Structures are given as C-alpha cells and as structure tokens.
Amino acid sequence: MTDTRPRLLLVEDEATISVALGRLLDRWGFDTLAARTVSEAQALLACVPVDLVVVDFRLPDMRGDDFLSWLQQEYPELAQRSLFITGDYGETALAAIEATGRPYLLKPFELGIFVHELRALLDPAGGPKTNGRSAVSARTDISAA
C-alpha cells in the first residue's frame, strides 16, 4: 500500500460518473486515477503503483471481467483488491461478474457502501462483503459532486 492515502484506479468510461466519483473519493481520503478504457488503465498500471482497482463492467475496448483476467495474470495481488461497478442488470453480465468471485455494486449505489467496500478491500479482515444486490439500499446522485 502507498503512503496514508490509498491510490485507486477507476476504470469507468462515462465521464460524468468518473469525475464525480473521483471528487467524492478524494473527500473520503483516496487518491483517484481515472481511465476511460482498458488500454488507458493498462498504461497507468505500468507506471504508477495502485492499491485498489474499480472496474466498470461495460467498457469500450474490453469487458471488465476480461480486464480482471488480465489483471490476475499481471498483478495478482492487485486483482484481489478489485471491485466491479455496473449499470448492466442483465443475467449475462451479472453471471459473468459473479463468476469472477469479486465484489460488485449495481449503479446507482450508495456512496457510503461504496467507500465501505473499498476500505474492506484494503483490510480483508475488516468484515463481511456485500454481493452488490444487498448493497443497493438508496439512490445517490453522484453527478452532484
């Protein structure tokens, strides 16, 4: 882990979500790097140490589960500190995410739960994880950042 503020790589192609989450995560004590594509994420990972990765399932150049497979090969410890976010409620997408064994949250998600999940990834002994379905308890407008 790095310094006192964990560095998070957010791989999210929707600019408004990426910017809003970056601002909010900064307030919650995270340094956030943003990538809009898997190619950008891979380039960042090659030069910058990262503590956590948050991956949108639907990306323009690769699905999030395929990116996770790459991450498991190249950065296996980091892959264990990854979390999916998605607005795709389809059976195929959810089955693909669940097959990875990684936690996920469905958009829109409560920001407090999101931060709790990120902190739990930094401290695996910190308690139970959600599967995303039970985590969605309230709508939060992340564009208001």
VMD Tcl script that builds the backbone (N, CA, C; Angstrom):
set m [mol new atoms 435]
animate dup $m
set s [atomselect $m all]
$s set {name element resname resid chain x y z} {
  {N N MET 1 A 0.831 -1.175 0.000}
  {CA C MET 1 A 0.000 0.000 0.000}
  {C C MET 1 A 0.884 1.249 0.000}
  {N N THR 2 A 0.322 2.337 -0.434}
  {CA C THR 2 A 1.102 3.559 -0.546}
  {C C THR 2 A 0.712 4.540 0.548}
  {N N ASP 3 A 1.690 5.305 1.031}
  {CA C ASP 3 A 1.516 6.400 1.973}
  {C C ASP 3 A 0.292 6.238 2.863}
  {N N THR 4 A -0.370 7.362 3.161}
  {CA C THR 4 A -1.541 7.311 4.024}
  {C C THR 4 A -2.840 7.305 3.230}
  {N N ARG 5 A -2.794 7.825 2.018}
  {CA C ARG 5 A -3.987 7.845 1.171}
  {C C ARG 5 A -3.874 6.732 0.144}
  {N N PRO 6 A -4.788 5.791 0.156}
  {CA C PRO 6 A -4.735 4.729 -0.851}
  {C C PRO 6 A -4.957 5.290 -2.252}
  {N N ARG 7 A -4.224 4.748 -3.210}
  {CA C ARG 7 A -4.372 5.160 -4.613}
  {C C ARG 7 A -5.293 4.160 -5.307}
  {N N LEU 8 A -6.330 4.684 -5.908}
  {CA C LEU 8 A -7.358 3.876 -6.552}
  {C C LEU 8 A -7.365 4.166 -8.046}
  {N N LEU 9 A -7.413 3.120 -8.838}
  {CA C LEU 9 A -7.582 3.252 -10.279}
  {C C LEU 9 A -9.047 2.991 -10.593}
  {N N LEU 10 A -9.722 3.989 -11.137}
  {CA C LEU 10 A -11.126 3.888 -11.526}
  {C C LEU 10 A -11.188 3.740 -13.036}
  {N N VAL 11 A -11.662 2.596 -13.493}
  {CA C VAL 11 A -11.793 2.334 -14.927}
  {C C VAL 11 A -13.275 2.447 -15.262}
  {N N GLU 12 A -13.652 3.626 -15.754}
  {CA C GLU 12 A -15.061 3.976 -15.995}
  {C C GLU 12 A -15.119 4.855 -17.238}
  {N N ASP 13 A -15.897 4.438 -18.235}
  {CA C ASP 13 A -15.936 5.189 -19.494}
  {C C ASP 13 A -16.900 6.366 -19.486}
  {N N GLU 14 A -17.825 6.425 -18.560}
  {CA C GLU 14 A -18.764 7.545 -18.509}
  {C C GLU 14 A -18.113 8.701 -17.753}
  {N N ALA 15 A -17.838 9.782 -18.478}
  {CA C ALA 15 A -17.082 10.907 -17.925}
  {C C ALA 15 A -17.725 11.490 -16.673}
  {N N THR 16 A -19.036 11.683 -16.682}
  {CA C THR 16 A -19.678 12.308 -15.515}
  {C C THR 16 A -19.540 11.439 -14.266}
  {N N ILE 17 A -19.669 10.141 -14.429}
  {CA C ILE 17 A -19.518 9.232 -13.282}
  {C C ILE 17 A -18.068 9.225 -12.812}
  {N N SER 18 A -17.147 9.170 -13.747}
  {CA C SER 18 A -15.728 9.141 -13.410}
  {C C SER 18 A -15.309 10.389 -12.641}
  {N N VAL 19 A -15.693 11.548 -13.135}
  {CA C VAL 19 A -15.326 12.810 -12.479}
  {C C VAL 19 A -15.993 12.910 -11.112}
  {N N ALA 20 A -17.273 12.602 -11.038}
  {CA C ALA 20 A -17.994 12.711 -9.764}
  {C C ALA 20 A -17.423 11.754 -8.724}
  {N N LEU 21 A -17.191 10.505 -9.106}
  {CA C LEU 21 A -16.628 9.552 -8.155}
  {C C LEU 21 A -15.224 9.969 -7.730}
  {N N GLY 22 A -14.439 10.466 -8.666}
  {CA C GLY 22 A -13.091 10.931 -8.320}
  {C C GLY 22 A -13.121 12.030 -7.274}
  {N N ARG 23 A -14.008 13.001 -7.444}
  {CA C ARG 23 A -14.124 14.103 -6.477}
  {C C ARG 23 A -14.590 13.597 -5.120}
  {N N LEU 24 A -15.578 12.746 -5.133}
  {CA C LEU 24 A -16.102 12.226 -3.872}
  {C C LEU 24 A -15.089 11.337 -3.162}
  {N N LEU 25 A -14.388 10.508 -3.917}
  {CA C LEU 25 A -13.389 9.646 -3.299}
  {C C LEU 25 A -12.242 10.459 -2.710}
  {N N ASP 26 A -11.908 11.568 -3.346}
  {CA C ASP 26 A -10.886 12.459 -2.800}
  {C C ASP 26 A -11.306 12.948 -1.417}
  {N N ARG 27 A -12.564 13.305 -1.281}
  {CA C ARG 27 A -13.089 13.756 0.022}
  {C C ARG 27 A -13.062 12.642 1.064}
  {N N TRP 28 A -13.156 11.387 0.612}
  {CA C TRP 28 A -13.161 10.245 1.524}
  {C C TRP 28 A -11.755 9.709 1.774}
  {N N GLY 29 A -10.726 10.408 1.275}
  {CA C GLY 29 A -9.360 10.021 1.608}
  {C C GLY 29 A -8.651 9.134 0.606}
  {N N PHE 30 A -9.123 9.082 -0.626}
  {CA C PHE 30 A -8.486 8.284 -1.671}
  {C C PHE 30 A -7.880 9.198 -2.725}
  {N N ASP 31 A -6.737 8.800 -3.267}
  {CA C ASP 31 A -6.198 9.445 -4.466}
  {C C ASP 31 A -6.693 8.622 -5.643}
  {N N THR 32 A -7.384 9.252 -6.567}
  {CA C THR 32 A -8.022 8.525 -7.661}
  {C C THR 32 A -7.386 8.853 -8.997}
  {N N LEU 33 A -7.002 7.808 -9.701}
  {CA C LEU 33 A -6.571 7.907 -11.093}
  {C C LEU 33 A -7.724 7.395 -11.935}
  {N N ALA 34 A -7.995 8.061 -13.038}
  {CA C ALA 34 A -9.117 7.647 -13.876}
  {C C ALA 34 A -8.626 7.185 -15.238}
  {N N ALA 35 A -9.248 6.121 -15.709}
  {CA C ALA 35 A -9.012 5.616 -17.066}
  {C C ALA 35 A -10.373 5.383 -17.691}
  {N N ARG 36 A -10.525 5.737 -18.939}
  {CA C ARG 36 A -11.804 5.549 -19.633}
  {C C ARG 36 A -11.840 4.254 -20.427}
  {N N THR 37 A -10.662 3.653 -20.638}
  {CA C THR 37 A -10.581 2.399 -21.392}
  {C C THR 37 A -9.616 1.459 -20.675}
  {N N VAL 38 A -9.663 0.200 -21.053}
  {CA C VAL 38 A -8.724 -0.770 -20.512}
  {C C VAL 38 A -7.301 -0.421 -20.949}
  {N N SER 39 A -7.142 0.019 -22.183}
  {CA C SER 39 A -5.806 0.406 -22.666}
  {C C SER 39 A -5.206 1.501 -21.796}
  {N N GLU 40 A -5.995 2.509 -21.442}
  {CA C GLU 40 A -5.513 3.571 -20.557}
  {C C GLU 40 A -5.166 3.008 -19.182}
  {N N ALA 41 A -6.001 2.121 -18.671}
  {CA C ALA 41 A -5.760 1.515 -17.356}
  {C C ALA 41 A -4.456 0.725 -17.358}
  {N N GLN 42 A -4.230 -0.050 -18.414}
  {CA C GLN 42 A -3.002 -0.842 -18.504}
  {C C GLN 42 A -1.776 0.064 -18.563}
  {N N ALA 43 A -1.866 1.165 -19.288}
  {CA C ALA 43 A -0.745 2.106 -19.370}
  {C C ALA 43 A -0.457 2.732 -18.001}
  {N N LEU 44 A -1.505 3.105 -17.273}
  {CA C LEU 44 A -1.314 3.669 -15.934}
  {C C LEU 44 A -0.691 2.655 -14.986}
  {N N LEU 45 A -1.181 1.426 -15.028}
  {CA C LEU 45 A -0.661 0.388 -14.145}
  {C C LEU 45 A 0.818 0.099 -14.417}
  {N N ALA 46 A 1.252 0.299 -15.641}
  {CA C ALA 46 A 2.654 0.055 -15.994}
  {C C ALA 46 A 3.590 1.087 -15.364}
  {N N CYS 47 A 3.065 2.268 -15.004}
  {CA C CYS 47 A 3.956 3.309 -14.471}
  {C C CYS 47 A 3.635 3.822 -13.079}
  {N N VAL 48 A 2.471 3.497 -12.539}
  {CA C VAL 48 A 2.060 4.069 -11.259}
  {C C VAL 48 A 1.609 2.957 -10.318}
  {N N PRO 49 A 2.138 2.941 -9.089}
  {CA C PRO 49 A 1.644 1.952 -8.122}
  {C C PRO 49 A 0.209 2.273 -7.701}
  {N N VAL 50 A -0.604 1.242 -7.608}
  {CA C VAL 50 A -2.024 1.393 -7.293}
  {C C VAL 50 A -2.386 0.401 -6.186}
  {N N ASP 51 A -3.270 0.822 -5.276}
  {CA C ASP 51 A -3.695 -0.021 -4.167}
  {C C ASP 51 A -4.999 -0.761 -4.435}
  {N N LEU 52 A -5.880 -0.152 -5.227}
  {CA C LEU 52 A -7.214 -0.697 -5.497}
  {C C LEU 52 A -7.590 -0.435 -6.944}
  {N N VAL 53 A -8.471 -1.294 -7.474}
  {CA C VAL 53 A -8.998 -1.069 -8.820}
  {C C VAL 53 A -10.511 -1.212 -8.777}
  {N N VAL 54 A -11.200 -0.214 -9.333}
  {CA C VAL 54 A -12.651 -0.263 -9.509}
  {C C VAL 54 A -12.890 -0.292 -11.009}
  {N N VAL 55 A -13.632 -1.317 -11.459}
  {CA C VAL 55 A -13.809 -1.540 -12.889}
  {C C VAL 55 A -15.288 -1.565 -13.246}
  {N N ASP 56 A -15.655 -0.741 -14.215}
  {CA C ASP 56 A -16.991 -0.820 -14.800}
  {C C ASP 56 A -17.028 -2.088 -15.651}
  {N N PHE 57 A -18.146 -2.757 -15.679}
  {CA C PHE 57 A -18.228 -3.993 -16.456}
  {C C PHE 57 A -18.224 -3.725 -17.953}
  {N N ARG 58 A -18.947 -2.710 -18.385}
  {CA C ARG 58 A -19.038 -2.372 -19.822}
  {C C ARG 58 A -18.058 -1.258 -20.147}
  {N N LEU 59 A -17.029 -1.595 -20.893}
  {CA C LEU 59 A -16.028 -0.617 -21.319}
  {C C LEU 59 A -15.917 -0.668 -22.829}
  {N N PRO 60 A -15.440 0.401 -23.459}
  {CA C PRO 60 A -15.435 0.438 -24.925}
  {C C PRO 60 A -14.504 -0.567 -25.591}
  {N N ASP 61 A -13.402 -0.925 -24.924}
  {CA C ASP 61 A -12.434 -1.795 -25.588}
  {C C ASP 61 A -12.333 -3.205 -25.024}
  {N N MET 62 A -13.021 -3.486 -23.918}
  {CA C MET 62 A -12.966 -4.823 -23.321}
  {C C MET 62 A -13.981 -4.896 -22.187}
  {N N ARG 63 A -14.537 -6.063 -21.969}
  {CA C ARG 63 A -15.419 -6.230 -20.807}
  {C C ARG 63 A -14.582 -6.256 -19.535}
  {N N GLY 64 A -15.192 -5.817 -18.458}
  {CA C GLY 64 A -14.496 -5.759 -17.180}
  {C C GLY 64 A -13.988 -7.099 -16.684}
  {N N ASP 65 A -14.736 -8.173 -16.923}
  {CA C ASP 65 A -14.271 -9.489 -16.473}
  {C C ASP 65 A -13.038 -9.945 -17.254}
  {N N ASP 66 A -12.944 -9.559 -18.521}
  {CA C ASP 66 A -11.752 -9.882 -19.301}
  {C C ASP 66 A -10.556 -9.069 -18.807}
  {N N PHE 67 A -10.796 -7.814 -18.447}
  {CA C PHE 67 A -9.730 -6.997 -17.864}
  {C C PHE 67 A -9.260 -7.615 -16.551}
  {N N LEU 68 A -10.186 -8.105 -15.732}
  {CA C LEU 68 A -9.809 -8.739 -14.476}
  {C C LEU 68 A -8.934 -9.967 -14.730}
  {N N SER 69 A -9.253 -10.743 -15.752}
  {CA C SER 69 A -8.416 -11.905 -16.093}
  {C C SER 69 A -6.989 -11.460 -16.392}
  {N N TRP 70 A -6.855 -10.381 -17.162}
  {CA C TRP 70 A -5.533 -9.833 -17.452}
  {C C TRP 70 A -4.862 -9.374 -16.161}
  {N N LEU 71 A -5.618 -8.679 -15.320}
  {CA C LEU 71 A -5.096 -8.171 -14.059}
  {C C LEU 71 A -4.611 -9.321 -13.171}
  {N N GLN 72 A -5.335 -10.428 -13.149}
  {CA C GLN 72 A -4.935 -11.587 -12.349}
  {C C GLN 72 A -3.603 -12.164 -12.822}
  {N N GLN 73 A -3.346 -12.103 -14.117}
  {CA C GLN 73 A -2.078 -12.605 -14.651}
  {C C GLN 73 A -0.929 -11.637 -14.382}
  {N N GLU 74 A -1.168 -10.342 -14.574}
  {CA C GLU 74 A -0.110 -9.342 -14.481}
  {C C GLU 74 A 0.106 -8.800 -13.065}
  {N N TYR 75 A -0.968 -8.640 -12.315}
  {CA C TYR 75 A -0.919 -8.054 -10.981}
  {C C TYR 75 A -1.847 -8.844 -10.045}
  {N N PRO 76 A -1.496 -10.087 -9.724}
  {CA C PRO 76 A -2.429 -10.943 -8.969}
  {C C PRO 76 A -2.847 -10.390 -7.609}
  {N N GLU 77 A -1.937 -9.746 -6.899}
  {CA C GLU 77 A -2.314 -9.186 -5.596}
  {C C GLU 77 A -3.290 -8.031 -5.755}
  {N N LEU 78 A -3.080 -7.223 -6.780}
  {CA C LEU 78 A -3.983 -6.112 -7.045}
  {C C LEU 78 A -5.362 -6.614 -7.480}
  {N N ALA 79 A -5.388 -7.693 -8.236}
  {CA C ALA 79 A -6.668 -8.270 -8.667}
  {C C ALA 79 A -7.523 -8.659 -7.460}
  {N N GLN 80 A -6.878 -9.017 -6.359}
  {CA C GLN 80 A -7.611 -9.359 -5.141}
  {C C GLN 80 A -8.180 -8.126 -4.436}
  {N N ARG 81 A -7.749 -6.963 -4.866}
  {CA C ARG 81 A -8.260 -5.705 -4.304}
  {C C ARG 81 A -9.005 -4.943 -5.393}
  {N N SER 82 A -9.894 -5.658 -6.061}
  {CA C SER 82 A -10.680 -5.052 -7.142}
  {C C SER 82 A -12.167 -5.195 -6.851}
  {N N LEU 83 A -12.923 -4.287 -7.448}
  {CA C LEU 83 A -14.362 -4.217 -7.246}
  {C C LEU 83 A -14.999 -3.815 -8.570}
  {N N PHE 84 A -16.096 -4.467 -8.924}
  {CA C PHE 84 A -16.842 -4.097 -10.131}
  {C C PHE 84 A -17.966 -3.136 -9.780}
  {N N ILE 85 A -18.247 -2.240 -10.715}
  {CA C ILE 85 A -19.465 -1.439 -10.674}
  {C C ILE 85 A -20.134 -1.620 -12.033}
  {N N THR 86 A -21.457 -1.651 -12.033}
  {CA C THR 86 A -22.149 -1.820 -13.311}
  {C C THR 86 A -23.566 -1.296 -13.239}
  {N N GLY 87 A -24.023 -0.837 -14.369}
  {CA C GLY 87 A -25.426 -0.474 -14.544}
  {C C GLY 87 A -26.138 -1.516 -15.372}
  {N N ASP 88 A -25.433 -2.571 -15.724}
  {CA C ASP 88 A -25.995 -3.663 -16.529}
  {C C ASP 88 A -26.600 -4.705 -15.599}
  {N N TYR 89 A -27.913 -4.726 -15.547}
  {CA C TYR 89 A -28.623 -5.641 -14.662}
  {C C TYR 89 A -28.979 -6.956 -15.353}
  {N N GLY 90 A -28.506 -7.162 -16.566}
  {CA C GLY 90 A -28.820 -8.367 -17.324}
  {C C GLY 90 A -28.207 -9.606 -16.709}
  {N N GLU 91 A -28.876 -10.731 -16.924}
  {CA C GLU 91 A -28.402 -12.002 -16.373}
  {C C GLU 91 A -27.001 -12.348 -16.843}
  {N N THR 92 A -26.712 -12.107 -18.117}
  {CA C THR 92 A -25.402 -12.451 -18.662}
  {C C THR 92 A -24.300 -11.659 -17.975}
  {N N ALA 93 A -24.502 -10.354 -17.826}
  {CA C ALA 93 A -23.496 -9.513 -17.180}
  {C C ALA 93 A -23.299 -9.901 -15.721}
  {N N LEU 94 A -24.389 -10.072 -14.993}
  {CA C LEU 94 A -24.270 -10.415 -13.574}
  {C C LEU 94 A -23.639 -11.790 -13.376}
  {N N ALA 95 A -23.963 -12.739 -14.249}
  {CA C ALA 95 A -23.342 -14.062 -14.157}
  {C C ALA 95 A -21.840 -13.968 -14.421}
  {N N ALA 96 A -21.450 -13.165 -15.386}
  {CA C ALA 96 A -20.025 -13.003 -15.701}
  {C C ALA 96 A -19.282 -12.368 -14.534}
  {N N ILE 97 A -19.889 -11.357 -13.922}
  {CA C ILE 97 A -19.254 -10.709 -12.772}
  {C C ILE 97 A -19.177 -11.679 -11.597}
  {N N GLU 98 A -20.273 -12.360 -11.309}
  {CA C GLU 98 A -20.284 -13.297 -10.185}
  {C C GLU 98 A -19.279 -14.425 -10.381}
  {N N ALA 99 A -19.041 -14.821 -11.618}
  {CA C ALA 99 A -18.078 -15.886 -11.910}
  {C C ALA 99 A -16.650 -15.481 -11.538}
  {N N THR 100 A -16.375 -14.173 -11.480}
  {CA C THR 100 A -15.033 -13.719 -11.107}
  {C C THR 100 A -14.765 -13.881 -9.616}
  {N N GLY 101 A -15.831 -13.945 -8.828}
  {CA C GLY 101 A -15.668 -14.028 -7.384}
  {C C GLY 101 A -15.348 -12.696 -6.720}
  {N N ARG 102 A -15.354 -11.627 -7.486}
  {CA C ARG 102 A -15.056 -10.304 -6.956}
  {C C ARG 102 A -16.355 -9.607 -6.536}
  {N N PRO 103 A -16.264 -8.735 -5.526}
  {CA C PRO 103 A -17.461 -7.984 -5.122}
  {C C PRO 103 A -17.865 -6.991 -6.208}
  {N N TYR 104 A -19.150 -6.623 -6.188}
  {CA C TYR 104 A -19.648 -5.654 -7.164}
  {C C TYR 104 A -20.792 -4.863 -6.579}
  {N N LEU 105 A -20.998 -3.696 -7.160}
  {CA C LEU 105 A -22.121 -2.842 -6.793}
  {C C LEU 105 A -22.867 -2.473 -8.057}
  {N N LEU 106 A -24.172 -2.418 -7.935}
  {CA C LEU 106 A -25.025 -2.042 -9.055}
  {C C LEU 106 A -25.298 -0.543 -8.996}
  {N N LYS 107 A -25.131 0.122 -10.132}
  {CA C LYS 107 A -25.421 1.560 -10.228}
  {C C LYS 107 A -26.931 1.771 -10.266}
  {N N PRO 108 A -27.442 2.790 -9.644}
  {CA C PRO 108 A -26.756 3.704 -8.737}
  {C C PRO 108 A -26.581 3.059 -7.370}
  {N N PHE 109 A -25.472 3.309 -6.733}
  {CA C PHE 109 A -25.206 2.708 -5.431}
  {C C PHE 109 A -25.000 3.811 -4.398}
  {N N GLU 110 A -25.163 3.435 -3.148}
  {CA C GLU 110 A -24.961 4.377 -2.053}
  {C C GLU 110 A -23.468 4.588 -1.864}
  {N N LEU 111 A -23.051 5.830 -1.839}
  {CA C LEU 111 A -21.630 6.146 -1.764}
  {C C LEU 111 A -20.980 5.639 -0.482}
  {N N GLY 112 A -21.686 5.674 0.619}
  {CA C GLY 112 A -21.130 5.162 1.876}
  {C C GLY 112 A -20.812 3.678 1.791}
  {N N ILE 113 A -21.668 2.932 1.131}
  {CA C ILE 113 A -21.424 1.499 0.962}
  {C C ILE 113 A -20.237 1.280 0.032}
  {N N PHE 114 A -20.141 2.087 -1.013}
  {CA C PHE 114 A -19.017 2.006 -1.940}
  {C C PHE 114 A -17.700 2.200 -1.183}
  {N N VAL 115 A -17.613 3.244 -0.381}
  {CA C VAL 115 A -16.392 3.520 0.374}
  {C C VAL 115 A -16.124 2.410 1.385}
  {N N HIS 116 A -17.166 1.904 2.027}
  {CA C HIS 116 A -17.004 0.786 2.965}
  {C C HIS 116 A -16.384 -0.421 2.252}
  {N N GLU 117 A -16.876 -0.730 1.067}
  {CA C GLU 117 A -16.335 -1.868 0.304}
  {C C GLU 117 A -14.876 -1.642 -0.071}
  {N N LEU 118 A -14.536 -0.418 -0.449}
  {CA C LEU 118 A -13.146 -0.111 -0.795}
  {C C LEU 118 A -12.238 -0.281 0.411}
  {N N ARG 119 A -12.669 0.213 1.536}
  {CA C ARG 119 A -11.863 0.069 2.757}
  {C C ARG 119 A -11.747 -1.387 3.172}
  {N N ALA 120 A -12.798 -2.162 2.970}
  {CA C ALA 120 A -12.741 -3.590 3.282}
  {C C ALA 120 A -11.741 -4.308 2.374}
  {N N LEU 121 A -11.607 -3.868 1.138}
  {CA C LEU 121 A -10.610 -4.464 0.246}
  {C C LEU 121 A -9.189 -4.156 0.715}
  {N N LEU 122 A -8.990 -2.993 1.298}
  {CA C LEU 122 A -7.674 -2.637 1.831}
  {C C LEU 122 A -7.363 -3.421 3.092}
  {N N ASP 123 A -8.402 -3.783 3.849}
  {CA C ASP 123 A -8.252 -4.532 5.092}
  {C C ASP 123 A -9.156 -5.758 5.029}
  {N N PRO 124 A -8.682 -6.856 4.412}
  {CA C PRO 124 A -9.540 -8.031 4.201}
  {C C PRO 124 A -10.126 -8.616 5.479}
  {N N ALA 125 A -9.501 -8.372 6.623}
  {CA C ALA 125 A -10.040 -8.900 7.877}
  {C C ALA 125 A -11.149 -8.009 8.422}
  {N N GLY 126 A -11.489 -6.971 7.677}
  {CA C GLY 126 A -12.417 -5.965 8.163}
  {C C GLY 126 A -13.882 -6.329 8.165}
  {N N GLY 127 A -14.263 -7.521 7.791}
  {CA C GLY 127 A -15.661 -7.871 7.905}
  {C C GLY 127 A -16.258 -8.416 6.630}
  {N N PRO 128 A -17.565 -8.683 6.669}
  {CA C PRO 128 A -18.236 -9.308 5.528}
  {C C PRO 128 A -18.344 -8.368 4.342}
  {N N LYS 129 A -18.407 -8.970 3.175}
  {CA C LYS 129 A -18.549 -8.218 1.927}
  {C C LYS 129 A -19.980 -8.361 1.424}
  {N N THR 130 A -20.405 -7.393 0.650}
  {CA C THR 130 A -21.708 -7.492 0.020}
  {C C THR 130 A -21.538 -8.122 -1.346}
  {N N ASN 131 A -22.637 -8.532 -1.949}
  {CA C ASN 131 A -22.573 -9.060 -3.307}
  {C C ASN 131 A -23.146 -8.067 -4.294}
  {N N GLY 132 A -23.408 -6.859 -3.850}
  {CA C GLY 132 A -23.935 -5.830 -4.736}
  {C C GLY 132 A -25.442 -5.735 -4.669}
  {N N ARG 133 A -26.109 -6.856 -4.629}
  {CA C ARG 133 A -27.573 -6.816 -4.599}
  {C C ARG 133 A -28.074 -6.291 -3.271}
  {N N SER 134 A -27.472 -6.753 -2.185}
  {CA C SER 134 A -27.917 -6.280 -0.882}
  {C C SER 134 A -27.383 -4.894 -0.572}
  {N N ALA 135 A -26.401 -4.439 -1.352}
  {CA C ALA 135 A -25.777 -3.154 -1.074}
  {C C ALA 135 A -26.604 -1.981 -1.593}
  {N N VAL 136 A -27.473 -2.212 -2.527}
  {CA C VAL 136 A -28.223 -1.106 -3.109}
  {C C VAL 136 A -29.449 -0.849 -2.251}
  {N N SER 137 A -29.302 0.132 -1.355}
  {CA C SER 137 A -30.423 0.418 -0.464}
  {C C SER 137 A -31.006 1.797 -0.702}
  {N N ALA 138 A -30.234 2.662 -1.330}
  {CA C ALA 138 A -30.745 4.018 -1.573}
  {C C ALA 138 A -30.086 4.580 -2.810}
  {N N ARG 139 A -30.808 5.420 -3.529}
  {CA C ARG 139 A -30.239 6.074 -4.710}
  {C C ARG 139 A -29.447 7.297 -4.253}
  {N N THR 140 A -28.283 7.454 -4.833}
  {CA C THR 140 A -27.447 8.598 -4.542}
  {C C THR 140 A -27.058 9.223 -5.863}
  {N N ASP 141 A -27.290 10.517 -5.995}
  {CA C ASP 141 A -26.963 11.206 -7.246}
  {C C ASP 141 A -25.502 11.590 -7.243}
  {N N ILE 142 A -24.664 10.795 -7.903}
  {CA C ILE 142 A -23.241 11.056 -7.898}
  {C C ILE 142 A -22.876 12.210 -8.813}
  {N N SER 143 A -23.781 12.655 -9.653}
  {CA C SER 143 A -23.460 13.770 -10.539}
  {C C SER 143 A -23.481 15.103 -9.812}
  {N N ALA 144 A -23.890 15.120 -8.556}
  {CA C ALA 144 A -23.989 16.354 -7.792}
  {C C ALA 144 A -22.678 16.728 -7.120}
  {N N ALA 145 A -21.594 16.053 -7.475}
  {CA C ALA 145 A -20.314 16.291 -6.804}
  {C C ALA 145 A -19.743 17.649 -7.129}
}
mol reanalyze $m
mol bondsrecalc $m
mol representation Tube
mol addrep $m
